[in-house]
Each structure stands twice: as C-alpha cells, then as structure tokens.
Amino acid sequence: MSYFEYGITFIVSWWMILFFVLPFKTEVDETAEAHIYHGAPKFTYLKQKLWITTGIAVFMTFILAQLIKHDILSLWIPYHF
C-alpha cells in the first residue's frame, strides 16, 4: 500500500469508528430547562471519544495493511472481458 492508500484507509475507518463511538457514555438530563434541547447529553466526553477513535483507527489501519502486505486479503478485483 502507498502512503496515500494508508491515509484514505485511516480517514474512512476513523469516521466510521467515530459514529460508532459517539453514542457511548451519554446521559440525558431529565430535568432540562425549557430552552435546552431535551436530547442533549449532560457531558459529551468528546476529547476522550476522539482519542479512542484515533487509537482504534490506527490499529485497524495497521491490521488491514498487514493483511494486504502478506496476501491474506486482496482488494484487487480482476476484470474479465
């Protein structure tokens, strides 16, 4: 894989993992005031979620790169005309 492919793999996996991690550890405030959206969480823990997402994305990119490097996984689909 080239560095460009590593970057694309990391970016795509990072966004997918972020949307998977975002709902964790959310507590909705039941006593919200009238001007506050009732579905908004008390604390977002966004910095922790971003670090967790980055760590998992780096790990997944490394695993995918190793699978492709050792010919266990191939992303190439040959065309037959």
MDTraj code that builds the backbone (N, CA, C; nanometers):
import mdtraj as md
import numpy as np

residues = "MET SER TYR PHE GLU TYR GLY ILE THR PHE ILE VAL SER TRP TRP MET ILE LEU PHE PHE VAL LEU PRO PHE LYS THR GLU VAL ASP GLU THR ALA GLU ALA HIS ILE TYR HIS GLY ALA PRO LYS PHE THR TYR LEU LYS GLN LYS LEU TRP ILE THR THR GLY ILE ALA VAL PHE MET THR PHE ILE LEU ALA GLN LEU ILE LYS HIS ASP ILE LEU SER LEU TRP ILE PRO TYR HIS PHE".split()
xyz = np.array([
    [0.0839, -0.1182, 0.0000],
    [0.0000, 0.0000, 0.0000],
    [0.0883, 0.1243, 0.0000],
    [0.0430, 0.2235, -0.0691],
    [0.1153, 0.3502, -0.0712],
    [0.0694, 0.4361, 0.0474],
    [0.1416, 0.5459, 0.0713],
    [0.1043, 0.6350, 0.1807],
    [-0.0332, 0.6977, 0.1578],
    [-0.0667, 0.7225, 0.0342],
    [-0.1984, 0.7755, 0.0011],
    [-0.3071, 0.6768, 0.0414],
    [-0.2865, 0.5491, 0.0112],
    [-0.3840, 0.4465, 0.0475],
    [-0.3941, 0.4301, 0.1991],
    [-0.2801, 0.4403, 0.2680],
    [-0.2842, 0.4380, 0.4155],
    [-0.3695, 0.5536, 0.4669],
    [-0.3501, 0.6709, 0.4103],
    [-0.4241, 0.7880, 0.4545],
    [-0.5736, 0.7743, 0.4307],
    [-0.6107, 0.7275, 0.3125],
    [-0.7522, 0.7095, 0.2810],
    [-0.8133, 0.6036, 0.3716],
    [-0.7430, 0.4931, 0.3937],
    [-0.7928, 0.3880, 0.4822],
    [-0.8113, 0.4406, 0.6232],
    [-0.7159, 0.5198, 0.6712],
    [-0.7253, 0.5759, 0.8058],
    [-0.8438, 0.6716, 0.8169],
    [-0.8615, 0.7592, 0.7194],
    [-0.9690, 0.8583, 0.7251],
    [-1.1063, 0.7908, 0.7216],
    [-1.1238, 0.6955, 0.6333],
    [-1.2528, 0.6271, 0.6231],
    [-1.2813, 0.5482, 0.7507],
    [-1.1828, 0.4750, 0.8008],
    [-1.2049, 0.3983, 0.9236],
    [-1.2256, 0.4899, 1.0434],
    [-1.1579, 0.6052, 1.0466],
    [-1.1727, 0.6985, 1.1585],
    [-1.3166, 0.7484, 1.1664],
    [-1.3731, 0.7885, 1.0536],
    [-1.5106, 0.8394, 1.0539],
    [-1.6100, 0.7301, 1.0879],
    [-1.5892, 0.6097, 1.0378],
    [-1.6806, 0.5002, 1.0695],
    [-1.6771, 0.4679, 1.2185],
    [-1.5583, 0.4634, 1.2748],
    [-1.5438, 0.4330, 1.4171],
    [-1.5975, 0.5472, 1.5023],
    [-1.5803, 0.6724, 1.4586],
    [-1.6324, 0.7858, 1.5341],
    [-1.7835, 0.7750, 1.5504],
    [-1.8555, 0.7456, 1.4436],
    [-2.0005, 0.7345, 1.4533],
    [-2.0429, 0.6124, 1.5353],
    [-1.9552, 0.5151, 1.5483],
    [-1.9832, 0.4006, 1.6349],
    [-1.9590, 0.4363, 1.7814],
    [-1.8582, 0.5185, 1.8100],
    [-1.8184, 0.5513, 1.9469],
    [-1.9023, 0.6647, 2.0060],
    [-1.9537, 0.7545, 1.9261],
    [-2.0257, 0.8717, 1.9771],
    [-2.1402, 0.8413, 2.0739],
    [-2.2220, 0.7399, 2.0524],
    [-2.3337, 0.7190, 2.1450],
    [-2.2942, 0.6662, 2.2830],
    [-2.1731, 0.6151, 2.2994],
    [-2.1335, 0.5585, 2.4281],
    [-2.1205, 0.6668, 2.5343],
    [-2.1548, 0.6303, 2.6550],
    [-2.1379, 0.7145, 2.7726],
    [-2.2169, 0.8454, 2.7634],
    [-2.3354, 0.8387, 2.7080],
    [-2.4197, 0.9575, 2.7017],
    [-2.5312, 0.9446, 2.8051],
    [-2.5471, 1.0463, 2.8855],
    [-2.6535, 1.0515, 2.9848],
    [-2.7369, 1.1762, 2.9566],
    [-2.8653, 1.1572, 2.9354],
    [-2.9537, 1.2685, 2.9051],
    [-3.0036, 1.3285, 3.0365],
    [-3.0042, 1.4593, 3.0431],
    [-3.0523, 1.5305, 3.1615],
    [-3.2047, 1.5310, 3.1609],
    [-3.2660, 1.4647, 3.2574],
    [-3.4116, 1.4564, 3.2643],
    [-3.4743, 1.5869, 3.3131],
    [-3.3979, 1.6680, 3.3844],
    [-3.4524, 1.7926, 3.4393],
    [-3.4070, 1.9130, 3.3565],
    [-3.4103, 1.8986, 3.2258],
    [-3.3648, 2.0062, 3.1375],
    [-3.4638, 2.1226, 3.1410],
    [-3.4095, 2.2398, 3.1287],
    [-3.4932, 2.3596, 3.1272],
    [-3.5623, 2.3739, 2.9924],
    [-3.6519, 2.4684, 2.9829],
    [-3.7331, 2.4844, 2.8614],
    [-3.6503, 2.5247, 2.7399],
    [-3.5413, 2.5996, 2.7580],
    [-3.4638, 2.6481, 2.6433],
    [-3.3514, 2.5523, 2.6026],
    [-3.3415, 2.4376, 2.6671],
    [-3.2375, 2.3391, 2.6363],
    [-3.3021, 2.2201, 2.5663],
    [-3.2363, 2.1719, 2.4625],
    [-3.2862, 2.0553, 2.3897],
    [-3.2853, 1.9344, 2.4828],
    [-3.3946, 1.8611, 2.4898],
    [-3.4092, 1.7526, 2.5866],
    [-3.3250, 1.6295, 2.5529],
    [-3.2784, 1.6166, 2.4312],
    [-3.1962, 1.5025, 2.3939],
    [-3.0473, 1.5281, 2.4071],
    [-3.0100, 1.6482, 2.4470],
    [-2.8679, 1.6829, 2.4593],
    [-2.8080, 1.6147, 2.5827],
    [-2.6886, 1.5557, 2.5692],
    [-2.6278, 1.4894, 2.6842],
    [-2.5750, 1.5902, 2.7866],
    [-2.5614, 1.5432, 2.9119],
    [-2.5052, 1.6275, 3.0178],
    [-2.3598, 1.6616, 2.9861],
    [-2.2812, 1.5586, 2.9602],
    [-2.1399, 1.5743, 2.9272],
    [-2.1135, 1.4992, 2.7973],
    [-2.0340, 1.5573, 2.7086],
    [-2.0107, 1.4932, 2.5788],
    [-1.8931, 1.3966, 2.5804],
    [-1.7937, 1.4206, 2.6665],
    [-1.6714, 1.3393, 2.6691],
    [-1.6085, 1.3325, 2.5307],
    [-1.6162, 1.4422, 2.4563],
    [-1.5742, 1.4423, 2.3161],
    [-1.4242, 1.4197, 2.2998],
    [-1.3426, 1.4792, 2.3864],
    [-1.1972, 1.4620, 2.3745],
    [-1.1586, 1.3152, 2.3938],
    [-1.2192, 1.2491, 2.4918],
    [-1.1906, 1.1077, 2.5145],
    [-1.2361, 1.0233, 2.3961],
    [-1.3521, 1.0550, 2.3426],
    [-1.4041, 0.9790, 2.2297],
    [-1.3176, 0.9962, 2.1056],
    [-1.2633, 1.1163, 2.0856],
    [-1.1754, 1.1391, 1.9707],
    [-1.0449, 1.0628, 1.9852],
    [-0.9885, 1.0582, 2.1058],
    [-0.8658, 0.9819, 2.1282],
    [-0.8902, 0.8320, 2.1097],
    [-1.0008, 0.7827, 2.1610],
    [-1.0341, 0.6405, 2.1441],
    [-1.0538, 0.6086, 1.9964],
    [-1.1239, 0.6948, 1.9262],
    [-1.1470, 0.6750, 1.7832],
    [-1.0160, 0.6725, 1.7059],
    [-0.9259, 0.7643, 1.7382],
    [-0.7972, 0.7695, 1.6687],
    [-0.7157, 0.6434, 1.6951],
    [-0.7135, 0.5975, 1.8196],
    [-0.6385, 0.4762, 1.8529],
    [-0.6915, 0.3542, 1.7815],
    [-0.8224, 0.3387, 1.7802],
    [-0.8812, 0.2236, 1.7120],
    [-0.8582, 0.2322, 1.5613],
    [-0.8669, 0.3526, 1.5048],
    [-0.8462, 0.3693, 1.3603],
    [-0.7015, 0.3375, 1.3216],
    [-0.6059, 0.3792, 1.4035],
    [-0.4648, 0.3455, 1.3763],
    [-0.4465, 0.1945, 1.3808],
    [-0.5037, 0.1301, 1.4810],
    [-0.4926, -0.0150, 1.4936],
    [-0.5569, -0.0859, 1.3742],
    [-0.6759, -0.0428, 1.3349],
    [-0.7438, -0.1063, 1.2221],
    [-0.6693, -0.0847, 1.0902],
    [-0.6116, 0.0342, 1.0719],
    [-0.5326, 0.0609, 0.9519],
    [-0.4091, -0.0283, 0.9486],
    [-0.3435, -0.0450, 1.0633],
    [-0.2253, -0.1323, 1.0709],
    [-0.2619, -0.2770, 1.0395],
    [-0.3706, -0.3249, 1.0966],
    [-0.4135, -0.4632, 1.0721],
    [-0.4470, -0.4837, 0.9236],
    [-0.5210, -0.3914, 0.8657],
    [-0.5560, -0.4028, 0.7241],
    [-0.4321, -0.3995, 0.6350],
    [-0.3374, -0.3126, 0.6682],
    [-0.2133, -0.3046, 0.5899],
    [-0.1345, -0.4352, 0.5979],
    [-0.1303, -0.4953, 0.7159],
    [-0.0584, -0.6213, 0.7311],
    [-0.1276, -0.7345, 0.6554],
    [-0.2602, -0.7368, 0.6569],
    [-0.3333, -0.8391, 0.5827],
    [-0.3092, -0.8261, 0.4328],
    [-0.3034, -0.7050, 0.3836],
    [-0.2774, -0.6833, 0.2406],
    [-0.1320, -0.7135, 0.2079],
    [-0.0394, -0.6753, 0.2948],
    [0.1036, -0.6969, 0.2703],
    [0.1371, -0.8455, 0.2629],
    [0.0734, -0.9275, 0.3439],
    [0.1033, -1.0708, 0.3478],
    [0.0084, -1.1527, 0.2602],
    [-0.0615, -1.0871, 0.1690],
    [-0.1511, -1.1504, 0.0717],
    [-0.2601, -1.2363, 0.1358],
    [-0.3025, -1.2003, 0.2548],
    [-0.4152, -1.2678, 0.3177],
    [-0.5456, -1.2063, 0.2667],
    [-0.5416, -1.0770, 0.2402],
    [-0.6562, -1.0032, 0.1894],
    [-0.6142, -0.9288, 0.0639],
    [-0.6988, -0.9327, -0.0363],
    [-0.6695, -0.8603, -0.1597],
    [-0.7861, -0.7690, -0.1925],
    [-0.7561, -0.6463, -0.2254],
    [-0.8590, -0.5512, -0.2648],
    [-0.8689, -0.5386, -0.4162],
    [-0.7890, -0.6157, -0.4870],
    [-0.7866, -0.6107, -0.6320],
    [-0.8876, -0.7098, -0.6876],
    [-0.9776, -0.6605, -0.7752],
    [-1.0747, -0.7469, -0.8401],
    [-1.0421, -0.7448, -0.9885],
    [-0.9944, -0.8553, -1.0442],
    [-0.9576, -0.8564, -1.1863],
    [-1.0827, -0.8499, -1.2754],
    [-1.0662, -0.7822, -1.3862],
    [-1.1742, -0.7695, -1.4832],
    [-1.1608, -0.8795, -1.5872],
    [-1.2715, -0.9419, -1.6200],
    [-1.2749, -1.0440, -1.7238],
    [-1.3690, -0.9973, -1.8341],
    [-1.3116, -0.9667, -1.9512],
    [-1.3935, -0.9214, -2.0637],
    [-1.4183, -1.0336, -2.1602],
])
top = md.Topology()
chain = top.add_chain()
for i, resn in enumerate(residues, 1):
    res = top.add_residue(resn, chain, resSeq=i)
    for name in ("N", "CA", "C"):
        top.add_atom(name, md.element.get_by_symbol(name[0]), res)
traj = md.Trajectory(xyz[None], top)
